[in-house]
Amino acid sequence: MRTVFDAPVDPALVERSLAASVFAPMWLDIARPDHPPLVGSQSCDLLVVGGGYTGLWAALHAAERYPDRRIVLVESDRIGWAASGRNGGFVEASLTHGAENGRSRWAAEFDTLTELGMANLDGMAADIERLGLDVDWERTGMLSVATEPHQVDWLTESAAAGEGRFLDQEQVRAEVHSPTYRAGLYEPDSCALVHPAKLAMELARACLAAGVQMHEHTRALSLESADGALRVGTGSGTVTASRVILATNVFPSLLRRNRWYTVPVYDYVLSTEPLTAAQLERIGWTGRQGVGDSANQFHYYRLSADNRIVWGGYDAVYHFGRRVDPTYEDRPQTYRRLAEHFFITFPQLDDVRFSHRWAGAIDTNTRFCAHWGTAHRGRVAYVNGFTGLGVGATRFAADVCLDLLDGTPTPRTRLEMVRKKPLPFPPEPFASVGIQATRWSLDRADHSAGRRNVLLRTLDKLGLGFDS
């Protein structure tokens, strides 16, 4: 069975559209201040390892909770250079990678998780306003679209469960003019849009203003307990800290036992040149909602502040060996596929060209959303596993890490979602075989009216799997 995205597209159109694109994240084309590397030995009350969203929120909120404590943040490269500067900029309220995943895993506390997720999104908006962060924040909501008949039923069920307002074919095409849409589900309050790299840079600025000491190009290499404190060794010095938060996302954890819980999966993105007024008029999209289709292998897309279409998703690629490697990012066949799907979705934009193409690694675990833990007698806290839906969830995750280090139970730390870890991935070659078989099965389900084969049904029962 063919899907709408199996339709043929003129190869010459695809090649022309990509010919002038720059291989670099479009979001990172902004001014980025430098922070000096760590040199020599230092001591602090809290050391945060990792300069992405989780680390930045943790450092900022720690400085606000404990203004008299000395807080240091170290980043191996540049602030926000990895996932935090490469994502689509969707700030979802969901802490559980969507309602279906959350309800199936934590049914008893799902309502609480939903409330906490919305409070976290509201709190993020309040932080941005209070601190005067210039991040292109737009709370325009999320439009999920059906491009196949069986997906219409899924959206109807979601609407019946109170997860949004159902739009029929005429209504959804009035919102965004695409001939591929059969129905839609609009959630006006559960999603905002943001400029990802600006968010990282502005959080770093707020951290500095709050007294956090920040060091780039400072790779944490070791973590050990020594004389009642924690010692983190870097290539150029040592930090002795009372407490440590590990916010290293997809990169190998300083705690070896934690490395089995996530695998890196590569996500690929295109960005168009800024659309003209005439081009925008052809597609409508005056509501500026974030958009995602409903397939297992899905696309996500949104408008930037300067009216580029940021278009990503579909291919989610795992490479044997669990390595994070820049050579995996330039994947011409995936960029061509994304361009083909773009022109299928918006055939009226055949004069649009792509300005940027890029990729990044997502840290995926077997439950598709964040997991936490502590080590060294509760003096180290960590979080991993956001699975591509972490722009908003990182703020919540950072607060959980701070709660865990305080050692006093809170409504957040009492959650089963926080207390229990996912099952780890097996070693190679079993991890690769299982992930590739699951990806193949998800693709087959998309081509079989959503019907899941024996492998997917078994993984569903076990609470395992792979989410694209």
C-alpha positions as CSV (number, residue, x, y, z in Angstrom):
1,M,0.0,0.0,0.0
2,R,1.4,3.4,-1.0
3,T,1.3,6.5,1.1
4,V,0.9,10.1,0.0
5,F,4.7,10.5,0.4
6,D,5.5,7.7,-2.1
7,A,4.3,10.0,-4.9
8,P,6.9,10.8,-7.6
9,V,8.7,14.2,-7.5
10,D,10.7,15.7,-10.3
11,P,14.4,15.0,-9.4
12,A,15.5,18.2,-11.1
13,L,13.2,20.2,-8.8
14,V,14.7,18.5,-5.8
15,E,18.3,19.1,-6.9
16,R,17.6,22.7,-7.7
17,S,16.0,23.3,-4.3
18,L,19.0,21.9,-2.5
19,A,21.9,23.2,-4.7
20,A,22.7,26.3,-2.8
21,S,21.9,25.1,0.7
22,V,24.6,25.5,3.4
23,F,25.5,22.4,5.5
24,A,25.0,24.1,8.9
25,P,22.3,24.7,11.5
26,M,20.4,27.8,10.4
27,W,19.6,28.7,14.0
28,L,23.3,29.1,14.9
29,D,23.7,31.9,12.4
30,I,23.6,34.4,15.3
31,A,26.1,36.2,17.5
32,R,27.4,33.8,20.2
33,P,29.6,35.3,23.0
34,D,32.6,33.3,24.0
35,H,33.2,32.0,27.5
36,P,36.8,31.2,28.6
37,P,38.0,27.6,29.1
38,L,38.6,26.4,32.6
39,V,42.2,26.6,33.6
40,G,43.7,25.3,36.8
41,S,41.8,24.1,39.9
42,Q,38.5,25.6,41.2
43,S,35.9,24.7,43.8
44,C,32.2,25.4,43.9
45,D,29.0,24.3,45.6
46,L,27.4,23.0,42.4
47,L,29.0,22.0,39.2
48,V,26.8,21.6,36.1
49,V,28.3,19.5,33.3
50,G,26.8,20.4,29.9
51,G,25.8,23.7,28.3
52,G,22.6,22.7,26.6
53,Y,19.1,23.5,27.8
54,T,19.1,21.2,30.8
55,G,22.4,22.4,32.1
56,L,21.5,26.1,31.6
57,W,18.1,25.8,33.3
58,A,19.7,23.9,36.2
59,A,22.4,26.5,36.7
60,L,19.9,29.4,36.4
61,H,17.3,27.9,38.7
62,A,20.0,26.8,41.2
63,A,21.4,30.4,41.3
64,E,17.9,31.7,41.9
65,R,17.1,29.1,44.6
66,Y,20.5,29.5,46.4
67,P,21.9,33.0,45.6
68,D,24.8,32.6,48.1
69,R,26.1,29.4,46.5
70,R,28.9,29.3,43.9
71,I,27.8,27.6,40.7
72,V,30.1,26.6,37.8
73,L,29.0,25.3,34.4
74,V,31.4,23.6,32.0
75,E,30.7,22.8,28.3
76,S,33.0,20.7,26.1
77,D,32.3,22.7,23.0
78,R,30.1,25.9,22.7
79,I,26.9,26.8,24.6
80,G,23.9,25.4,22.8
81,W,25.9,23.9,19.8
82,A,24.4,20.4,19.9
83,A,20.7,19.4,20.2
84,S,19.8,22.7,21.9
85,G,20.9,24.7,18.8
86,R,19.7,22.2,16.2
87,N,16.1,21.3,17.0
88,G,12.9,22.5,15.5
89,G,12.0,24.9,18.3
90,F,8.8,23.2,19.4
91,V,8.2,23.8,23.1
92,E,5.6,21.1,24.0
93,A,3.8,20.9,27.3
94,S,4.0,17.1,27.3
95,L,6.7,15.6,29.6
96,T,6.0,12.1,28.3
97,H,6.5,12.4,24.5
98,G,2.8,12.7,23.9
99,A,-0.4,11.7,25.6
100,E,-0.5,8.1,24.3
101,N,3.0,7.3,25.5
102,G,2.3,8.9,28.9
103,R,-1.1,7.4,29.5
104,S,0.1,3.9,28.5
105,R,3.0,4.0,31.0
106,W,1.8,6.0,33.9
107,A,-2.0,5.8,33.8
108,A,-2.4,6.5,37.6
109,E,-0.4,9.7,37.5
110,F,-1.0,10.8,33.9
111,D,-3.4,13.6,35.0
112,T,-0.7,14.9,37.4
113,L,1.9,14.7,34.7
114,T,-0.3,16.6,32.3
115,E,-0.8,19.4,34.9
116,L,2.9,19.5,35.7
117,G,3.7,19.7,32.0
118,M,1.3,22.6,31.4
119,A,2.6,24.4,34.6
120,N,6.2,23.9,33.3
121,L,5.3,25.5,29.9
122,D,3.6,28.4,31.7
123,G,6.6,28.7,34.0
124,M,8.9,28.8,31.0
125,A,6.9,31.6,29.4
126,A,7.0,33.5,32.7
127,D,10.7,33.0,33.1
128,I,11.2,34.4,29.5
129,E,9.1,37.4,30.3
130,R,10.5,38.0,33.7
131,L,14.1,37.8,32.6
132,G,13.5,39.7,29.3
133,L,14.8,36.9,27.1
134,D,14.8,37.6,23.4
135,V,13.9,34.2,22.0
136,D,11.2,34.7,19.3
137,W,8.6,33.1,21.6
138,E,5.3,32.4,19.9
139,R,2.6,30.4,21.8
140,T,0.6,29.5,18.6
141,G,-0.3,25.9,19.5
142,M,0.2,22.6,17.6
143,L,-1.7,21.4,14.6
144,S,-1.5,17.6,14.0
145,V,-2.5,16.6,10.5
146,A,-3.7,13.3,9.0
147,T,-2.3,12.5,5.6
148,E,-3.8,9.0,5.4
149,P,-7.4,7.7,6.0
150,H,-6.5,5.7,9.1
151,Q,-4.9,8.7,10.7
152,V,-8.2,10.5,10.6
153,D,-9.6,7.9,13.1
154,W,-6.6,8.5,15.4
155,L,-7.2,12.2,15.5
156,T,-11.0,11.7,16.0
157,E,-10.1,9.5,19.1
158,S,-7.7,12.1,20.4
159,A,-10.3,14.8,20.1
160,A,-12.8,12.7,21.9
161,A,-10.3,12.3,24.8
162,G,-10.1,16.0,25.1
163,E,-6.7,16.4,23.5
164,G,-7.6,19.1,21.0
165,R,-10.2,20.3,18.6
166,F,-10.9,18.1,15.5
167,L,-10.8,19.8,12.1
168,D,-12.3,18.1,9.1
169,Q,-10.6,18.3,5.7
170,E,-12.0,21.6,4.7
171,Q,-11.2,23.2,8.1
172,V,-7.7,22.0,8.3
173,R,-6.9,23.0,4.7
174,A,-8.3,26.4,5.5
175,E,-5.6,26.7,8.3
176,V,-2.7,25.6,6.1
177,H,-3.2,25.0,2.4
178,S,-1.8,21.5,1.7
179,P,-3.5,18.9,-0.6
180,T,-2.2,16.1,1.6
181,Y,-4.3,17.0,4.6
182,R,-7.4,14.9,5.3
183,A,-8.1,16.1,8.9
184,G,-6.4,17.9,11.7
185,L,-6.3,18.2,15.5
186,Y,-5.5,21.7,16.9
187,E,-4.2,22.2,20.5
188,P,-4.0,25.9,21.1
189,D,-2.3,26.0,24.5
190,S,0.0,23.0,24.7
191,C,2.8,24.2,22.4
192,A,4.9,27.3,21.8
193,L,7.6,28.0,19.2
194,V,11.0,29.4,20.0
195,H,14.3,30.2,18.3
196,P,16.4,27.3,19.7
197,A,19.8,28.9,19.6
198,K,18.6,32.2,20.9
199,L,17.0,30.4,23.9
200,A,20.4,28.8,24.7
201,M,22.3,32.1,24.3
202,E,19.7,34.1,26.4
203,L,19.7,31.5,29.2
204,A,23.5,31.7,29.3
205,R,23.2,35.5,29.6
206,A,20.7,35.1,32.4
207,C,23.0,32.6,34.1
208,L,25.9,35.1,34.0
209,A,23.7,37.8,35.4
210,A,22.8,35.5,38.3
211,G,26.4,34.9,39.1
212,V,27.0,31.5,37.4
213,Q,30.6,31.0,36.2
214,M,30.7,29.5,32.7
215,H,33.4,27.8,30.8
216,E,33.3,26.6,27.1
217,H,35.8,24.2,25.5
218,T,36.1,22.4,28.8
219,R,35.5,18.7,28.5
220,A,34.7,16.8,31.7
221,L,36.7,13.6,31.6
222,S,36.4,12.0,35.0
223,L,34.2,12.0,38.1
224,E,35.3,10.7,41.5
225,S,34.7,11.1,45.2
226,A,37.6,12.5,47.2
227,D,37.7,13.7,50.8
228,G,34.0,14.1,51.1
229,A,33.7,16.1,47.9
230,L,33.3,15.4,44.2
231,R,36.2,15.9,41.8
232,V,35.7,16.4,38.1
233,G,38.8,16.3,35.9
234,T,39.0,18.2,32.7
235,G,41.7,18.5,30.1
236,S,42.9,21.8,31.5
237,G,42.0,21.7,35.2
238,T,40.0,20.2,38.0
239,V,36.7,21.3,39.7
240,T,36.0,20.2,43.3
241,A,32.3,20.5,44.0
242,S,29.8,19.6,46.8
243,R,27.2,18.6,44.2
244,V,27.2,17.8,40.5
245,I,24.5,17.7,37.8
246,L,25.3,15.7,34.7
247,A,23.4,17.3,31.7
248,T,25.3,15.7,28.9
249,N,22.3,14.5,26.9
250,V,23.3,12.2,24.1
251,F,27.0,12.2,24.9
252,P,28.6,9.5,27.0
253,S,27.9,9.9,30.7
254,L,30.7,10.2,33.3
255,L,28.8,7.4,35.0
256,R,29.5,4.4,33.0
257,R,26.5,2.4,34.2
258,N,24.2,5.1,32.8
259,R,25.5,4.7,29.2
260,W,23.3,1.6,28.5
261,Y,20.1,3.6,28.9
262,T,20.2,5.7,25.7
263,V,21.2,5.4,22.1
264,P,21.9,8.3,19.7
265,V,19.5,8.6,16.8
266,Y,20.1,11.2,14.1
267,D,17.4,13.6,13.0
268,Y,17.6,15.7,9.8
269,V,16.3,19.1,9.0
270,L,16.0,21.6,6.1
271,S,15.2,25.3,6.2
272,T,13.9,27.3,3.3
273,E,14.9,30.8,2.4
274,P,12.6,33.4,3.9
275,L,9.2,33.2,2.0
276,T,7.9,36.2,0.2
277,A,4.5,37.6,0.9
278,A,3.2,36.0,-2.3
279,Q,4.6,32.6,-1.4
280,L,3.1,32.8,2.1
281,E,-0.3,33.7,0.6
282,R,-0.2,30.5,-1.4
283,I,-0.1,28.3,1.7
284,G,-2.1,30.4,4.2
285,W,-0.7,29.5,7.6
286,T,-1.7,32.8,9.1
287,G,-2.0,31.2,12.5
288,R,1.7,30.2,12.5
289,Q,1.0,27.0,14.4
290,G,3.6,24.3,14.7
291,V,2.6,21.4,12.4
292,G,3.3,17.6,12.6
293,D,1.8,14.8,10.6
294,S,0.5,11.6,12.3
295,A,2.6,8.8,10.8
296,N,5.1,6.7,12.7
297,Q,7.7,8.3,10.5
298,F,6.5,11.8,10.8
299,H,7.4,15.3,9.6
300,Y,7.4,18.4,11.8
301,Y,7.5,21.9,10.5
302,R,7.0,25.5,11.5
303,L,7.6,29.1,10.4
304,S,10.6,31.0,11.8
305,A,10.3,34.7,12.8
306,D,11.6,35.6,9.3
307,N,9.2,33.3,7.6
308,R,11.4,30.4,6.7
309,I,9.8,27.0,6.8
310,V,11.9,24.7,9.0
311,W,11.1,21.1,7.8
312,G,12.4,18.0,9.6
313,G,11.8,14.5,10.7
314,Y,10.8,11.3,8.9
315,D,14.2,9.6,8.8
316,A,15.5,8.8,12.3
317,V,18.8,7.0,11.8
318,Y,20.7,4.8,14.2
319,H,24.2,3.8,13.4
320,F,25.8,0.6,14.7
321,G,28.0,1.1,17.8
322,R,26.1,3.9,19.6
323,R,28.7,6.5,18.5
324,V,28.0,10.3,18.1
325,D,29.9,11.2,15.0
326,P,29.7,14.4,12.9
327,T,30.2,12.3,9.7
328,Y,26.7,10.9,10.2
329,E,25.2,14.4,9.8
330,D,25.7,14.9,6.0
331,R,23.3,12.3,4.5
332,P,22.4,13.4,1.0
333,Q,19.7,10.7,0.5
334,T,17.8,11.9,3.6
335,Y,18.0,15.6,2.5
336,R,16.7,14.7,-0.9
337,R,13.9,12.6,0.7
338,L,12.9,15.6,2.9
339,A,12.9,17.9,-0.1
340,E,10.6,15.5,-2.0
341,H,8.2,15.3,0.9
342,F,8.2,19.1,1.2
343,F,7.1,19.5,-2.4
344,I,4.5,16.8,-2.0
345,T,3.1,18.7,0.9
346,F,3.4,22.1,-0.7
347,P,3.4,21.7,-4.5
348,Q,2.5,25.4,-4.8
349,L,5.9,26.3,-3.5
350,D,7.9,24.8,-6.3
351,D,9.9,28.1,-6.6
352,V,11.1,27.9,-3.0
353,R,14.8,27.0,-2.3
354,F,16.4,25.6,0.8
355,S,19.1,27.7,2.5
356,H,20.3,25.3,5.1
357,R,20.5,21.6,5.8
358,W,21.7,20.0,9.1
359,A,21.3,17.1,11.5
360,G,21.8,16.3,15.1
361,A,21.8,13.4,17.5
362,I,18.8,12.7,19.8
363,D,19.2,10.7,23.0
364,T,16.6,8.0,22.9
365,N,15.7,5.6,25.6
366,T,13.2,2.7,25.7
367,R,10.3,4.7,27.1
368,F,10.8,7.8,24.8
369,C,11.0,10.4,27.5
370,A,13.4,11.6,30.2
371,H,14.7,9.4,33.1
372,W,16.6,10.5,36.2
373,G,19.0,9.0,38.7
374,T,21.5,9.8,41.4
375,A,24.9,8.6,42.3
376,H,27.7,9.1,44.8
377,R,25.3,8.9,47.8
378,G,22.9,11.4,46.3
379,R,25.5,14.1,45.5
380,V,25.3,13.6,41.7
381,A,22.0,13.9,39.8
382,Y,21.6,13.2,36.1
383,V,18.9,13.1,33.4
384,N,18.8,11.7,29.9
385,G,16.5,10.4,27.2
386,F,14.4,13.3,25.9
387,T,13.9,11.6,22.6
388,G,13.5,14.8,20.5
389,L,10.8,16.4,22.7
390,G,12.9,18.1,25.2
391,V,12.9,21.8,24.6
392,G,10.2,22.3,27.2
393,A,10.9,19.2,29.3
394,T,14.5,20.1,30.0
395,R,13.3,22.9,32.3
396,F,11.2,20.4,34.3
397,A,14.1,18.0,34.2
398,A,16.5,20.5,35.6
399,D,14.2,21.3,38.5
400,V,13.9,17.6,39.3
401,C,17.7,17.3,39.4
402,L,17.9,20.2,41.9
403,D,15.1,18.5,44.0
404,L,17.0,15.2,43.9
405,L,20.2,16.9,45.1
406,D,18.3,18.7,47.9
407,G,17.3,15.2,49.2
408,T,13.8,16.3,50.3
409,P,10.9,14.6,48.5
410,T,8.8,16.9,46.4
411,P,5.7,16.3,44.2
412,R,8.1,16.0,41.3
413,T,10.5,13.4,42.9
414,R,7.6,11.3,44.1
415,L,6.5,10.6,40.6
416,E,6.9,7.0,39.4
417,M,8.2,8.5,36.1
418,V,11.1,10.0,38.1
419,R,11.7,7.2,40.6
420,K,11.9,4.4,38.0
421,K,14.3,4.0,35.1
422,P,13.5,2.5,31.6
423,L,14.9,-0.8,30.6
424,P,18.4,-0.4,29.1
425,F,19.2,-1.2,25.5
426,P,21.1,-4.4,24.9
427,P,24.7,-4.5,23.7
428,E,25.7,-4.7,20.0
429,P,24.9,-6.3,17.7
430,F,21.5,-6.9,19.4
431,A,20.7,-3.2,19.8
432,S,21.3,-2.5,16.1
433,V,19.3,-5.5,15.0
434,G,16.4,-4.7,17.2
435,I,16.3,-1.0,16.3
436,Q,16.5,-1.6,12.6
437,A,13.8,-4.3,12.7
438,T,11.6,-1.9,14.7
439,R,12.2,1.0,12.2
440,W,11.3,-1.3,9.3
441,S,8.2,-2.4,11.1
442,L,7.1,1.2,11.8
443,D,7.5,2.0,8.1
444,R,5.5,-1.1,7.2
445,A,2.7,0.0,9.6
446,D,2.6,3.4,7.9
447,H,2.1,1.5,4.6
448,S,-0.5,-0.9,6.1
449,A,-3.2,1.5,7.4
450,G,-1.4,1.7,10.7
451,R,-1.6,-2.1,11.4
452,R,1.2,-3.1,13.7
453,N,3.0,-6.4,13.1
454,V,4.0,-9.1,15.7
455,L,7.2,-7.3,16.6
456,L,5.5,-4.0,17.3
457,R,2.7,-5.6,19.2
458,T,5.1,-7.5,21.4
459,L,7.2,-4.4,22.1
460,D,4.0,-2.5,23.0
461,K,3.2,-5.2,25.6
462,L,6.7,-5.0,27.0
463,G,6.7,-1.2,27.1
464,L,9.7,-1.2,24.7
465,G,10.4,-0.1,21.2
466,F,11.7,2.7,19.1
467,D,9.9,5.9,18.4
468,S,10.8,7.8,15.2
